[in-house]
Amino acid sequence: MPAATGAPTKVSERPLIGQEPTLTAREVAARAGIPLPHLRRLWRNLGFPERGDERAYTEEDAAAMAALGTVMQDGLLDLDLTLNVVRGAGLSMARLADWEVGAMIQRIEEAFADAEGRTGSPTEATEWVLGKHGNRFEQVLLYAWRRHLEAAVARLESTRAIDADPHTTHLTVGFADIVGFTALSNELSREKIGDLVEVFEARCSDVISAQGGRLIKSMGDAVLFVNDDALAGYATAEGIIHVVGRDKRMPDVRVGLATGAVVMRLGDVFGPPVNLAARLTAVARRNRIIVDHATADELPTDQFETRALPPRPMRGFGVMEPLTARRL
């Protein structure tokens, strides 16, 4: 534990992983058996800035790079695929770390003060909690990764067809956003906007999971999700409107659904249905669900009634005829 007095230590020289930086990038590359230019690319793809020839790397950094080097040397992954993998890991971990700090740092600082009898910097408080519970957090992270990996493989096996691209699958894509978020941002304080976004994301995530869907990403005032079929996608959209749009304490929402083939990469989805779902949301009325024809065709006719809306131009798709859908 760092002393309470004396000259402050730079955060960059006292990393939370508990080691002093003693290695250069060239030394790390040599240990990992990776050419220096490749190591620099891997480091950048993880989301970290290069440090030139400084001794800015730790033994943990060298061990992590050596692990990647072994995987590539074994021939399991080539450089391009390894870069994709570490980019996905870096993006995911950066977002998780930002969320954890934002959600937990105040409580961690309070717990540190109670336990140590003094206040400390966020770095000191974080080091303290990692010393007490870091292995438990790591256990949960590893557990969640393994469970999600298992689920992803199961989805792949269930959707793969002979000669089909394993990254392409047929899904219903949903896009839900808060109505008038820009105006709300101008009216509410930063703290209240943050609370609103957090509640919106949490409620949407709960509904998506309950309907067997996947939250692909959150963009503050909007969420992108997928379901395996149109019926589940509609149930998800319906649930979001129920828990958000029909709560008088929350703003209204709009949801667009589009169905078709999408490509899955690094936990994200790409393809016409993704773009179309967003375009449909833009023309939806408050607390209403707008669907494309492919989604409407998959909804059971004995359970749903669909109605065509006037054709309108949609960027990237030309003139299209969206539809409303409601349960009978």
Sine and cosine of phi, psi and omega as CSV:
sin_phi,cos_phi,sin_psi,cos_psi,sin_omega,cos_omega
0.00,0.00,0.79,-0.61,-0.01,-1.00
-0.89,0.46,0.51,-0.86,0.01,-1.00
-0.93,0.37,0.43,-0.90,-0.05,-1.00
-0.98,0.19,-0.29,0.96,-0.04,-1.00
-0.86,-0.51,0.11,-0.99,0.02,-1.00
0.99,-0.16,0.02,-1.00,-0.04,-1.00
-0.91,0.40,0.70,-0.72,0.01,-1.00
-0.91,0.41,0.55,-0.83,0.04,-1.00
-0.99,-0.12,0.70,-0.71,0.03,-1.00
-0.89,0.46,0.68,-0.73,-0.01,-1.00
-0.86,0.51,-0.63,0.78,-0.04,-1.00
-0.90,0.44,-0.36,0.93,0.00,-1.00
-0.99,-0.17,-0.01,1.00,0.00,-1.00
-0.73,-0.68,0.93,0.36,-0.12,-0.99
-0.91,0.42,0.46,-0.89,-0.04,-1.00
-0.92,0.39,-0.30,0.95,0.03,-1.00
-0.96,0.26,-0.07,1.00,0.20,-0.98
1.00,0.04,0.30,0.95,0.00,-1.00
-0.77,-0.64,0.50,-0.86,0.07,-1.00
-0.99,0.11,0.63,-0.77,0.06,-1.00
-0.96,0.29,0.88,-0.48,-0.06,-1.00
-0.79,-0.61,-0.06,1.00,-0.13,-0.99
-0.90,-0.44,0.49,-0.87,0.14,-0.99
-1.00,-0.04,0.24,-0.97,0.04,-1.00
-0.87,0.49,-0.61,0.79,0.00,-1.00
-0.90,0.44,-0.65,0.76,0.02,-1.00
-0.93,0.37,-0.63,0.78,0.05,-1.00
-0.90,0.44,-0.69,0.73,0.01,-1.00
-0.87,0.49,-0.66,0.75,0.00,-1.00
-0.90,0.44,-0.69,0.72,0.01,-1.00
-0.91,0.42,-0.62,0.79,-0.06,-1.00
-0.99,0.16,-0.24,0.97,-0.07,-1.00
0.94,0.33,0.52,0.86,-0.03,-1.00
-0.87,-0.49,0.73,-0.68,0.07,-1.00
-0.82,0.57,0.62,-0.78,-0.08,-1.00
-0.81,0.58,-0.70,0.71,0.03,-1.00
-0.87,0.49,-0.61,0.79,0.03,-1.00
-0.92,0.39,-0.66,0.75,0.01,-1.00
-0.88,0.47,-0.66,0.75,0.02,-1.00
-0.88,0.47,-0.63,0.77,0.03,-1.00
-0.91,0.41,-0.68,0.73,0.03,-1.00
-0.87,0.49,-0.68,0.73,-0.01,-1.00
-0.88,0.47,-0.70,0.71,0.03,-1.00
-0.90,0.43,-0.63,0.77,-0.02,-1.00
-0.92,0.38,-0.43,0.90,0.11,-0.99
-0.95,0.31,-0.21,0.98,0.05,-1.00
0.99,-0.17,0.27,0.96,-0.05,-1.00
-0.95,-0.32,0.57,-0.82,0.01,-1.00
-0.97,0.23,0.53,-0.85,0.09,-1.00
-0.95,0.31,0.47,-0.88,-0.03,-1.00
-0.84,-0.54,0.38,0.92,0.05,-1.00
0.87,0.49,-0.77,-0.64,0.00,-1.00
-0.98,-0.18,0.24,0.97,0.00,-1.00
-0.93,0.38,0.39,-0.92,0.16,-0.99
-1.00,0.08,0.98,0.20,-0.15,-0.99
-0.90,-0.43,0.16,0.99,-0.09,-1.00
-0.86,-0.51,0.55,-0.84,-0.06,-1.00
-0.97,-0.24,0.09,-1.00,0.09,-1.00
-0.89,0.45,-0.57,0.82,0.06,-1.00
-0.90,0.44,-0.66,0.75,0.06,-1.00
-0.86,0.51,-0.71,0.71,-0.01,-1.00
-0.89,0.45,-0.65,0.76,0.00,-1.00
-0.91,0.42,-0.65,0.76,0.01,-1.00
-0.91,0.41,-0.69,0.72,0.02,-1.00
-0.92,0.40,-0.58,0.81,0.04,-1.00
-0.90,0.43,-0.59,0.81,0.04,-1.00
-0.89,0.45,-0.68,0.74,0.06,-1.00
-0.90,0.43,-0.65,0.76,0.02,-1.00
-0.87,0.50,-0.66,0.75,0.01,-1.00
-0.89,0.45,-0.67,0.74,0.01,-1.00
-0.88,0.48,-0.67,0.74,0.01,-1.00
-0.95,0.32,-0.65,0.76,0.01,-1.00
-0.91,0.42,-0.50,0.87,0.05,-1.00
-0.96,0.28,-0.17,0.99,0.04,-1.00
1.00,0.09,0.09,1.00,0.01,-1.00
-0.93,0.37,-0.69,0.73,0.00,-1.00
-0.79,-0.61,0.63,-0.78,0.16,-0.99
-1.00,0.00,0.01,-1.00,-0.09,-1.00
-0.88,0.48,-0.72,0.70,-0.06,-1.00
-0.88,0.48,-0.69,0.73,-0.01,-1.00
-0.93,0.36,-0.61,0.79,0.05,-1.00
-0.89,0.45,-0.64,0.77,0.05,-1.00
-0.88,0.48,-0.65,0.76,0.04,-1.00
-0.90,0.44,-0.69,0.73,-0.03,-1.00
-0.89,0.45,-0.74,0.67,-0.04,-1.00
-0.94,0.33,-0.48,0.88,0.08,-1.00
-0.90,0.44,-0.71,0.71,0.04,-1.00
-0.88,0.47,-0.68,0.74,0.02,-1.00
-0.90,0.43,-0.68,0.73,-0.01,-1.00
-0.89,0.45,-0.71,0.70,0.01,-1.00
-0.88,0.47,-0.70,0.71,-0.03,-1.00
-0.91,0.41,-0.72,0.70,-0.04,-1.00
-0.93,0.36,-0.57,0.82,0.03,-1.00
-0.90,0.44,-0.69,0.72,0.01,-1.00
-0.92,0.40,-0.67,0.74,0.02,-1.00
-0.88,0.47,-0.70,0.72,-0.01,-1.00
-0.89,0.46,-0.68,0.73,0.03,-1.00
-0.88,0.48,-0.67,0.74,-0.01,-1.00
-0.91,0.41,-0.70,0.71,-0.02,-1.00
-0.89,0.46,-0.70,0.72,0.00,-1.00
-0.89,0.45,-0.72,0.69,0.00,-1.00
-0.89,0.46,-0.62,0.79,-0.08,-1.00
-0.99,0.12,-0.51,0.86,-0.22,-0.98
-0.91,-0.41,-0.28,0.96,-0.21,-0.98
-0.88,0.47,-0.61,0.79,-0.01,-1.00
-0.90,0.44,-0.69,0.72,0.01,-1.00
-0.92,0.40,-0.61,0.79,0.02,-1.00
-0.90,0.43,-0.68,0.73,0.02,-1.00
-0.90,0.44,-0.63,0.78,0.03,-1.00
-0.91,0.42,-0.69,0.72,0.01,-1.00
-0.90,0.43,-0.62,0.78,0.04,-1.00
-0.89,0.46,-0.70,0.72,0.00,-1.00
-0.90,0.43,-0.66,0.75,0.02,-1.00
-0.89,0.45,-0.67,0.75,-0.08,-1.00
-0.98,0.22,-0.62,0.78,-0.11,-0.99
-0.99,-0.13,-0.18,0.98,0.00,-1.00
0.96,0.29,0.34,0.94,0.01,-1.00
-0.36,-0.93,0.32,-0.95,0.09,-1.00
-1.00,0.07,0.39,-0.92,0.02,-1.00
-0.57,-0.82,0.18,-0.98,0.03,-1.00
-0.94,0.35,0.31,-0.95,0.08,-1.00
-0.82,0.58,-0.58,0.82,0.02,-1.00
-0.91,0.41,-0.71,0.71,0.02,-1.00
-0.88,0.47,-0.69,0.72,-0.01,-1.00
-0.90,0.43,-0.63,0.77,0.00,-1.00
-0.93,0.36,-0.65,0.76,0.07,-1.00
-0.87,0.50,-0.64,0.77,0.00,-1.00
-0.89,0.45,-0.73,0.68,-0.05,-1.00
-0.95,0.33,-0.54,0.84,0.06,-1.00
-0.93,0.38,-0.58,0.81,0.06,-1.00
-0.89,0.45,-0.57,0.82,-0.01,-1.00
-1.00,0.06,-0.62,0.78,-0.17,-0.99
-0.75,-0.66,0.12,0.99,-0.06,-1.00
-0.84,0.55,-0.65,0.76,-0.02,-1.00
-0.91,0.42,-0.51,0.86,0.03,-1.00
-0.95,0.32,-0.66,0.75,0.07,-1.00
-0.88,0.47,-0.68,0.73,0.01,-1.00
-0.89,0.46,-0.61,0.79,0.02,-1.00
-0.88,0.47,-0.69,0.73,0.01,-1.00
-0.91,0.42,-0.67,0.74,0.00,-1.00
-0.88,0.47,-0.72,0.69,0.01,-1.00
-0.90,0.43,-0.66,0.75,0.03,-1.00
-0.87,0.49,-0.74,0.67,-0.02,-1.00
-0.89,0.46,-0.65,0.76,0.02,-1.00
-0.89,0.46,-0.72,0.70,-0.02,-1.00
-0.90,0.44,-0.66,0.75,0.01,-1.00
-0.91,0.42,-0.68,0.74,0.02,-1.00
-0.93,0.36,-0.57,0.82,0.06,-1.00
-0.90,0.44,-0.69,0.72,0.04,-1.00
-0.87,0.50,-0.68,0.73,0.01,-1.00
-0.91,0.41,-0.63,0.78,0.01,-1.00
-0.90,0.43,-0.67,0.75,0.04,-1.00
-0.90,0.43,-0.65,0.76,0.02,-1.00
-0.89,0.45,-0.65,0.76,0.04,-1.00
-0.90,0.43,-0.65,0.76,0.01,-1.00
-0.89,0.47,-0.71,0.70,-0.01,-1.00
-0.90,0.45,-0.58,0.81,-0.05,-1.00
-0.97,0.23,-0.37,0.93,-0.06,-1.00
-0.95,-0.32,-0.23,0.97,-0.06,-1.00
-0.94,0.33,0.71,-0.71,0.08,-1.00
-0.87,-0.49,0.33,-0.95,0.00,-1.00
-0.86,0.52,0.75,-0.66,0.01,-1.00
0.91,0.41,0.16,0.99,0.01,-1.00
-1.00,0.04,0.46,-0.89,0.10,-1.00
-0.94,0.35,0.87,-0.50,-0.06,-1.00
-0.91,0.42,-0.24,0.97,0.02,-1.00
-1.00,-0.01,-0.15,0.99,-0.05,-1.00
-0.96,-0.28,0.74,-0.67,0.00,-1.00
-0.53,-0.85,0.32,-0.95,-0.03,-1.00
-1.00,-0.08,0.89,-0.45,-0.07,-1.00
-0.65,-0.76,0.32,-0.95,0.22,-0.97
-0.99,-0.16,0.82,-0.57,-0.05,-1.00
-0.97,-0.24,0.73,-0.68,0.03,-1.00
-0.86,-0.50,0.60,-0.80,0.04,-1.00
-0.75,-0.66,0.87,-0.50,0.01,-1.00
-0.85,-0.52,0.72,-0.69,0.03,-1.00
-0.68,-0.74,0.36,-0.93,0.01,-1.00
-0.98,0.18,0.74,-0.67,0.02,-1.00
-0.97,0.26,0.74,-0.67,0.09,-1.00
0.92,0.39,0.58,0.81,-0.08,-1.00
-0.92,0.39,-0.59,0.81,0.00,-1.00
-0.87,0.49,-0.70,0.71,0.03,-1.00
-0.90,0.43,-0.64,0.77,0.03,-1.00
-0.88,0.48,-0.64,0.77,-0.01,-1.00
-0.88,0.48,-0.52,0.85,0.01,-1.00
-0.98,0.18,-0.35,0.93,-0.08,-1.00
-1.00,-0.10,-0.54,0.84,-0.11,-0.99
-0.99,-0.16,0.39,-0.92,0.07,-1.00
-0.95,0.33,0.29,-0.96,0.01,-1.00
-0.86,0.51,-0.63,0.78,-0.01,-1.00
-0.91,0.42,-0.68,0.73,-0.02,-1.00
-0.93,0.36,-0.60,0.80,0.07,-1.00
-0.89,0.45,-0.67,0.74,0.04,-1.00
-0.87,0.49,-0.69,0.73,0.02,-1.00
-0.90,0.44,-0.65,0.76,0.00,-1.00
-0.88,0.47,-0.73,0.68,0.00,-1.00
-0.89,0.46,-0.66,0.75,-0.02,-1.00
-0.90,0.44,-0.68,0.73,0.02,-1.00
-0.91,0.41,-0.68,0.73,0.02,-1.00
-0.86,0.52,-0.75,0.66,-0.01,-1.00
-0.89,0.45,-0.69,0.72,-0.04,-1.00
-0.90,0.43,-0.69,0.72,-0.02,-1.00
-0.93,0.38,-0.68,0.74,0.05,-1.00
-0.88,0.48,-0.69,0.72,-0.02,-1.00
-0.88,0.48,-0.67,0.75,0.02,-1.00
-0.88,0.47,-0.71,0.71,-0.02,-1.00
-0.91,0.41,-0.71,0.70,-0.02,-1.00
-0.86,0.51,-0.72,0.70,0.01,-1.00
-0.90,0.43,-0.66,0.75,-0.02,-1.00
-0.88,0.47,-0.50,0.87,-0.01,-1.00
-1.00,-0.09,0.22,0.98,0.04,-1.00
0.96,0.27,0.32,0.95,0.01,-1.00
-1.00,-0.09,-0.11,-0.99,0.02,-1.00
-0.74,-0.68,0.78,-0.62,0.11,-0.99
-0.98,0.19,0.92,-0.40,-0.04,-1.00
-0.98,0.17,-0.74,0.67,0.06,-1.00
-0.26,-0.97,0.38,-0.92,0.05,-1.00
-0.89,-0.46,0.67,-0.74,-0.05,-1.00
-0.85,-0.52,0.58,0.81,0.01,-1.00
0.99,0.11,-0.98,0.21,-0.02,-1.00
-0.99,-0.12,0.15,0.99,-0.04,-1.00
-0.49,-0.87,0.41,-0.91,0.10,-1.00
-0.75,-0.66,0.56,-0.83,0.08,-1.00
-0.91,-0.41,0.79,-0.61,-0.03,-1.00
-0.66,-0.75,0.29,-0.96,0.05,-1.00
-0.72,-0.70,0.50,-0.87,0.15,-0.99
-0.75,-0.66,0.35,-0.94,-0.06,-1.00
-0.95,0.32,-0.37,0.93,-0.01,-1.00
-0.49,-0.87,0.18,-0.98,-0.09,-1.00
-0.92,0.39,-0.60,0.80,-0.03,-1.00
-0.89,0.45,-0.71,0.71,0.04,-1.00
-0.92,0.38,-0.59,0.80,0.04,-1.00
-0.89,0.46,-0.67,0.74,0.03,-1.00
-0.91,0.42,-0.67,0.74,0.02,-1.00
-0.88,0.48,-0.61,0.79,0.05,-1.00
-0.90,0.43,-0.74,0.67,0.01,-1.00
-0.87,0.50,-0.68,0.74,0.02,-1.00
-0.88,0.47,-0.67,0.74,0.01,-1.00
-0.91,0.42,-0.64,0.77,0.02,-1.00
-0.89,0.46,-0.68,0.73,0.02,-1.00
-0.90,0.44,-0.61,0.79,-0.03,-1.00
-0.92,0.39,-0.70,0.71,-0.11,-0.99
-1.00,0.04,-0.26,0.97,0.00,-1.00
-0.91,-0.41,-0.90,0.44,-0.12,-0.99
-0.90,0.43,-0.48,0.88,-0.03,-1.00
-0.99,-0.16,0.14,0.99,0.15,-0.99
-1.00,-0.04,0.89,-0.46,-0.08,-1.00
-0.89,0.45,-0.28,0.96,0.03,-1.00
-1.00,0.08,-0.14,0.99,-0.05,-1.00
-0.90,-0.43,0.38,-0.92,0.06,-1.00
-0.96,0.29,0.22,-0.98,0.07,-1.00
-0.95,0.30,0.35,-0.94,0.03,-1.00
-0.75,-0.66,0.29,-0.96,0.11,-0.99
-0.74,-0.68,0.56,-0.83,-0.03,-1.00
-0.72,-0.69,0.72,-0.69,0.11,-0.99
-0.89,-0.46,0.65,-0.76,0.02,-1.00
-0.81,-0.58,0.70,-0.71,0.07,-1.00
-0.65,-0.76,0.58,-0.82,-0.10,-0.99
-0.82,-0.57,0.63,-0.77,0.04,-1.00
0.31,-0.95,-0.23,-0.97,-0.03,-1.00
-0.99,0.16,0.76,-0.65,0.05,-1.00
-0.78,-0.62,0.41,-0.91,0.07,-1.00
-0.97,-0.24,0.73,-0.68,-0.01,-1.00
-0.96,-0.29,0.82,-0.57,0.01,-1.00
-0.61,-0.79,0.77,-0.64,0.10,-0.99
0.78,0.62,0.61,0.79,0.03,-1.00
0.98,0.17,0.00,1.00,0.01,-1.00
-0.95,-0.32,0.20,-0.98,0.05,-1.00
-0.82,-0.58,0.57,-0.82,-0.03,-1.00
-0.69,-0.72,0.45,-0.89,0.07,-1.00
0.69,-0.73,0.19,-0.98,-0.03,-1.00
-0.79,0.61,-0.66,0.75,-0.01,-1.00
-0.87,0.50,-0.53,0.85,0.01,-1.00
-0.91,0.42,-0.75,0.66,0.00,-1.00
-0.92,0.39,-0.63,0.78,-0.04,-1.00
-0.92,0.39,-0.63,0.78,0.03,-1.00
-0.86,0.52,-0.66,0.75,0.03,-1.00
-0.91,0.41,-0.66,0.75,0.02,-1.00
-0.90,0.44,-0.65,0.76,-0.01,-1.00
-0.90,0.43,-0.62,0.78,0.01,-1.00
-0.86,0.50,-0.59,0.80,-0.05,-1.00
-0.90,0.43,-0.40,0.92,-0.03,-1.00
-0.96,-0.27,0.01,1.00,-0.01,-1.00
-0.97,0.25,0.50,-0.87,0.11,-0.99
-0.99,0.17,0.21,-0.98,0.00,-1.00
-0.86,0.52,0.73,-0.68,0.05,-1.00
0.82,0.58,0.64,0.77,0.03,-1.00
-0.78,-0.63,0.37,-0.93,0.01,-1.00
-0.92,-0.39,0.80,-0.60,0.06,-1.00
-0.92,-0.40,0.68,-0.73,-0.06,-1.00
-0.78,-0.63,0.32,-0.95,0.12,-0.99
-1.00,-0.03,0.08,-1.00,-0.06,-1.00
-0.91,0.41,-0.57,0.82,-0.02,-1.00
-0.90,0.43,-0.64,0.77,0.05,-1.00
-0.93,0.37,-0.70,0.71,0.00,-1.00
-0.86,0.51,-0.62,0.78,-0.02,-1.00
-0.91,0.41,-0.43,0.90,-0.02,-1.00
-1.00,0.00,-0.21,0.98,0.01,-1.00
-0.98,0.20,0.74,-0.68,-0.02,-1.00
-0.86,0.51,0.80,-0.61,-0.06,-1.00
-0.93,0.37,-0.35,0.93,0.03,-1.00
-0.99,0.11,-0.07,1.00,0.00,-1.00
-0.88,-0.48,-0.34,0.94,-0.11,-0.99
-0.75,-0.67,0.50,-0.87,0.15,-0.99
-0.88,-0.48,0.76,-0.65,0.04,-1.00
-0.90,-0.43,0.50,-0.86,0.00,-1.00
-0.66,-0.75,0.78,-0.62,-0.02,-1.00
-0.96,0.27,0.66,-0.75,0.09,-1.00
-0.99,-0.12,0.26,-0.97,0.02,-1.00
-0.85,0.53,0.64,-0.77,0.04,-1.00
-0.86,0.52,0.55,-0.83,0.00,-1.00
-0.47,-0.88,0.47,-0.88,0.02,-1.00
-0.95,0.31,0.65,-0.76,0.07,-1.00
-0.76,-0.66,0.83,-0.56,-0.10,-0.99
-0.80,0.59,0.83,-0.56,0.02,-1.00
1.00,0.00,-0.17,0.98,-0.05,-1.00
-0.79,-0.61,-0.06,1.00,-0.04,-1.00
0.97,0.24,-0.44,-0.90,0.01,-1.00
-0.99,0.10,0.81,-0.59,-0.03,-1.00
-0.74,-0.67,0.35,-0.94,-0.01,-1.00
-0.92,-0.40,1.00,-0.07,0.04,-1.00
-0.95,0.32,0.23,-0.97,-0.01,-1.00
-0.74,-0.68,0.51,-0.86,0.21,-0.98
-1.00,-0.09,0.45,-0.89,0.04,-1.00
-0.68,-0.74,0.66,-0.75,0.06,-1.00
-0.58,-0.81,0.45,-0.90,0.04,-1.00
-0.96,0.29,0.59,-0.81,0.05,-1.00
-0.97,0.22,0.00,0.00,0.00,0.00
